[in-house]
Amino acid sequence: MTPLLFAIVGLGVSAVAAAQDAPALLISGATIIDGTGRPALASASVLVVGGRIVRVSRSTLEAPPGTTVIDARGKFLIPGLLDVHVHLTGGRGSGNPQAAQRALHGYLYSGFTTIYDAGNNPDFIFDLRAKERAGTILSPRIFATGGVVTAPGGHGAGPGATLIDAWPEAIPLLDQHIARQPDLVKFTFDEHGWGTRPLIPLLDATVMAHAARYFNEHGIRTTVHTSHEYRARQAIAAGLNTLAHPIIQGPVSDAFVAQMAATRTPMASTLTIGEGYSRLVEHPEFLDQPLYQAVYDSATIHRLRTTVRDQYAARPWTTWMKVMTPVAQENLRRIDATGGVIALGSDQSSGPASHRELELMVAGGIPALKAIRIGTLNAAIFLGKEHDLGSIEEGKLADLVLLGADPVLDIRNAQKIELVIKGGVTIDRGKLDLPVNR
C-alpha cells in the first residue's frame, strides 16, 4: 500500500450513500484534468465539502477543521468515469445478485462512478438502483431504462419490454413504463438488416415520435438503438434525444456529420462490443493485463480463452465486425472533430471493457484529452446530468479518480488508479468483492 493510501480511512456503505455527512476532503497538489477538454491544471487543489466540490484552485486552500488531506503531488486527478451503455450482468432468468455485485464492484475498481443500464430485467435493475441510492450496496451511481420500448417482435422485444404499434393506444403502456421511474428511456429502431433474415419488425417512426415526445413531456430523456445513418436521421427527426450506438453499417455522409454537430445529439460510442469478438480470437493475451486479472476471476478467463473464443472464431459475425469497427471509429472521429457530442458507452458489463472503449477511440484518431471528456462530461450530457456530474468544477458532485500517471500522454494510464472517490467518500478498493482482493 502506498503512503497516499495509508492516510485514507475506509468508510462503510452507508457513508457512501450519505456523502453529505462525510468529512471534508482536500486533494492537494494534483494535476487536474477536469473533463471539459481544457488543458490540464498543474499543482492544483480541490476542496470537497458535503460530497460536492466547493473550490478548485492553484492557490493554497483553507480547509475546515477535521478535513482529510490527500497529498496528490505527482498525481493526476480526473472526474469519475461514466459508461452510458451497460447491460449489467445478473438480470437474466432467475437473476444472479452475486454476479451483479461483482460487476458493480468491477466498475468502481476501474474508476467508473456512474453507469446507465440501457436494457435489462426491470425488477432486477430498478431494485439495484434503489439499493444504490439508499446506500445499502456499494456501487457506482445507477441510471436505468428497465425494459426497452419497441415494436412487437422488434429488437429487444423480450420480457420486460414495452411493445407499442399505434398511437394514442400506446399511452397506457407508456404510463406503466413511466410508473417505474426510468431515468432515460431506450427505444429500438432497427430492422437488423446487416445479418438478420428475414428482417425483424421495425417500430413505426410516427408512433415513436409521439412516444418520445410523451416521455419528454413527463421529464424523461430518450435514447434509441440504431445502426445506420438513415434510421439515425429518422430518429433525430422524430425528436429522440440521444443515439445509443454509432453508425456501423457504412461511412457517414458529410451532411450527417454536419447535422450531428448542429443538433449536438449525443451518440454513445459502443465500439468495444463489436471489436471484442476478433480481439478475443486473435489477441487473447489482453486478458493478462492487470485490470482484467483484477476484475475477472480465473474461471471466467479460462472460459473466455477456450469455449467463448472457439465460438467467436466460428462466427461470420466476428469477421464482419472486425471489418466494420474501423468504419465506426472513423465515423466517431469525424463527428467529434466537427463538434458533435460522443459519449462513452461499451454495451458490456465490466470496467475493463469500458476502458477498452477509451483505447479504441484514441486508436481511431480522437486525442486522449478529448477521449477523457467523452468518458466524463459528454457522458453526463448524454444522461442530462451535466449540472451534477462529469467534470471537476465547483458545485458538482465529488466523483473523482486519482491516477498515478498522465492519461493525456497515454490513455492506458487511466487504468493506473490510486484512489476512487464517489460523492466525496473514498472507496476502499481493497474491500471490493473482486479476484484481486481474494
C-alpha positions, -999 to 999 in steps of 0.1 A, spaced: 0 0 0 13 34 -9 18 62 17 -10 80 0 -35 52 8 -23 49 44 -38 84 50 -73 72 39 -97 57 64 -120 32 48 -157 41 51 -187 19 50 -215 16 25 -238 39 45 -213 67 43 -211 64 5 -249 69 3 -247 98 28 -218 118 14 -232 150 29 -222 136 63 -187 127 52 -157 148 65 -144 174 42 -117 163 18 -87 183 4 -68 169 -26 -37 189 -28 -11 194 -55 -26 173 -82 -25 179 -120 -62 183 -127 -77 171 -160 -112 185 -154 -132 167 -181 -141 198 -200 -114 194 -226 -95 224 -212 -57 219 -208 -46 203 -175 -42 225 -144 -9 217 -127 -2 218 -90 -39 224 -82 -61 215 -52 -97 205 -49 -118 211 -17 -148 188 -11 -174 196 15 -207 177 19 -199 155 -11 -196 183 -35 -167 203 -50 -166 237 -34 -132 250 -46 -108 243 -74 -77 264 -72 -39 267 -78 -36 287 -46 -34 273 -10 -69 265 2 -81 269 37 -96 236 48 -123 233 75 -112 216 108 -111 178 106 -105 178 68 -89 147 54 -59 159 33 -45 139 4 -11 148 -8 -15 143 -46 17 158 -58 29 140 -89 -6 125 -94 -34 132 -119 -70 139 -110 -98 132 -134 -136 131 -129 -152 98 -122 -158 80 -155 -192 72 -168 -204 44 -191 -237 53 -208 -245 19 -223 -243 -11 -200 -264 -43 -198 -255 -53 -162 -249 -90 -158 -271 -110 -135 -305 -99 -147 -315 -129 -168 -335 -158 -158 -339 -161 -120 -312 -135 -116 -277 -136 -101 -272 -109 -75 -236 -120 -67 -226 -116 -104 -243 -82 -104 -225 -71 -73 -191 -82 -86 -198 -63 -119 -207 -32 -100 -176 -35 -78 -155 -40 -110 -168 -7 -123 -158 11 -91 -124 -6 -90 -119 6 -126 -128 42 -118 -164 42 -132 -186 60 -107 -217 61 -129 -233 37 -152 -265 37 -173 -282 3 -179 -297 5 -214 -320 -25 -211 -324 -52 -185 -349 -71 -164 -368 -41 -149 -373 -57 -115 -337 -66 -112 -321 -33 -123 -346 -10 -105 -341 -29 -73 -303 -24 -76 -308 13 -84 -330 16 -52 -303 -1 -31 -276 21 -45 -295 53 -38 -304 41 -3 -267 32 3 -273 -4 11 -249 -16 -16 -215 -4 -27 -220 6 -63 -215 32 -90 -244 56 -95 -270 36 -114 -293 51 -140 -316 27 -159 -343 23 -185 -356 -10 -173 -371 -27 -204 -369 -11 -239 -397 4 -259 -401 -12 -293 -425 -28 -318 -440 -62 -312 -413 -86 -324 -387 -58 -326 -352 -57 -313 -352 -63 -276 -389 -73 -275 -384 -98 -247 -397 -99 -211 -400 -65 -196 -402 -46 -229 -429 -21 -236 -444 -31 -270 -462 -4 -290 -476 -2 -325 -503 25 -326 -510 60 -312 -527 70 -289 -534 34 -280 -498 32 -267 -504 58 -239 -515 34 -212 -484 12 -218 -461 42 -216 -478 53 -184 -469 19 -169 -433 24 -181 -432 59 -165 -445 45 -132 -412 26 -128 -395 60 -129 -369 53 -157 -340 77 -158 -337 76 -196 -360 55 -219 -344 35 -247 -362 28 -279 -350 3 -306 -354 13 -342 -335 -11 -363 -346 -40 -386 -311 -56 -383 -307 -57 -420 -269 -64 -420 -273 -100 -409 -308 -109 -400 -331 -127 -425 -360 -123 -426 -359 -87 -413 -374 -82 -379 -403 -58 -373 -395 -21 -371 -411 5 -348 -433 29 -368 -414 63 -369 -446 83 -363 -456 63 -333 -420 66 -320 -421 103 -324 -454 106 -304 -440 83 -277 -407 101 -274 -425 134 -270 -448 119 -244 -417 108 -223 -401 142 -227 -434 159 -215 -430 138 -184 -395 149 -179 -377 118 -192 -350 118 -218 -348 92 -246 -322 72 -265 -326 50 -295 -308 19 -308 -299 25 -345 -270 12 -366 -271 31 -399 -274 67 -410 -309 66 -425 -325 53 -393 -304 77 -371 -317 106 -392 -353 94 -388 -348 91 -351 -334 126 -348 -363 140 -368 -387 121 -345 -373 140 -316 -352 113 -299 -327 130 -275 -297 107 -280 -284 78 -301 -274 46 -283 -248 35 -309 -225 48 -336 -232 43 -373 -215 10 -381 -231 -1 -414 -210 22 -435 -192 56 -436 -214 86 -426 -221 113 -451 -208 149 -447 -244 160 -443 -249 137 -413 -217 148 -397 -229 184 -401 -263 175 -387 -247 159 -356 -227 190 -350 -256 213 -355 -281 194 -333 -254 182 -308 -274 150 -304 -252 128 -281 -241 95 -296 -228 66 -275 -196 51 -288 -201 13 -282 -170 2 -302 -159 -25 -278 -189 -48 -282 -181 -54 -319 -143 -53 -317 -143 -77 -288 -151 -107 -310 -119 -106 -331 -98 -93 -303 -105 -124 -282 -99 -147 -312 -67 -130 -324 -53 -115 -292 -65 -134 -261 -33 -122 -243 -52 -90 -235 -67 -110 -206 -33 -110 -190 -34 -72 -184 -36 -61 -148 -71 -47 -148 -86 -78 -164 -67 -100 -139 -80 -79 -110 -117 -80 -121 -122 -112 -139 -120 -145 -119 -99 -174 -132 -129 -194 -143 -142 -165 -164 -108 -160 -180 -105 -197 -188 -139 -198 -203 -132 -168 -225 -99 -183 -237 -115 -216 -246 -152 -220 -251 -161 -184 -259 -130 -179 -281 -139 -210 -302 -175 -198 -306 -164 -164 -318 -139 -179 -342 -167 -199 -359 -190 -169 -364 -190 -149 -397 -203 -121 -375 -167 -119 -359 -152 -111 -393 -179 -86 -402 -174 -67 -370 -136 -67 -375 -141 -51 -409 -167 -25 -398 -153 -14 -364 -127 8 -381 -155 24 -401 -174 31 -368 -141 45 -353 -137 69 -382 -174 79 -381 -170 88 -344 -137 107 -351 -154 128 -378 -184 137 -357 -163 146 -327 -139 167 -348 -167 188 -361 -183 195 -327 -207 166 -323 -211 150 -289 -197 115 -285 -203 97 -251 -185 66 -238 -207 35 -239 -194 0 -240 -226 -21 -244 -210 -46 -220 -208 -52 -182 -173 -47 -170 -150 -19 -161 -121 -32 -182 -143 -33 -213 -153 3 -206 -116 13 -205 -112 -5 -238 -137 19 -252 -113 48 -244 -84 29 -261 -104 23 -293 -115 59 -296 -79 71 -292 -67 44 -317 -93 58 -341 -78 93 -340 -96 111 -312 -70 128 -290 -67 115 -254 -78 147 -238 -110 147 -258 -115 110 -251 -114 118 -214 -142 144 -220 -161 117 -239 -159 95 -209 -168 122 -184 -186 154 -193 -200 142 -226 -214 111 -209 -230 133 -183 -245 154 -211 -259 122 -227 -277 114 -194 -288 150 -189 -268 151 -156 -241 176 -166 -251 200 -139 -241 174 -112 -216 151 -129 -189 147 -154 -163 174 -146 -142 188 -118 -160 221 -113 -173 239 -83 -208 229 -73 -206 194 -88 -207 161 -70 -172 150 -60 -169 118 -81 -131 117 -87 -103 93 -97 -67 99 -88 -42 84 -112 -5 76 -109 3 86 -145 -8 111 -171 -37 98 -193 -32 125 -218 2 111 -227 -12 76 -229 -49 68 -224 -40 35 -209 -27 55 -179 -64 60 -170 -61 24 -156 -33 33 -132 -58 41 -105 -48 50 -69 -80 64 -55 -117 63 -64 -140 89 -48 -177 88 -51 -197 117 -36 -167 128 -16 -162 94 0 -131 73 -8 -139 38 -20 -118 12 -3 -108 -7 -34 -92 -34 -12 -125 -44 2 -144 -48 -31 -156 -83 -39 -131 -90 -67 -105 -116 -75 -77 -90 -68 -88 -90 -32 -92 -127 -27 
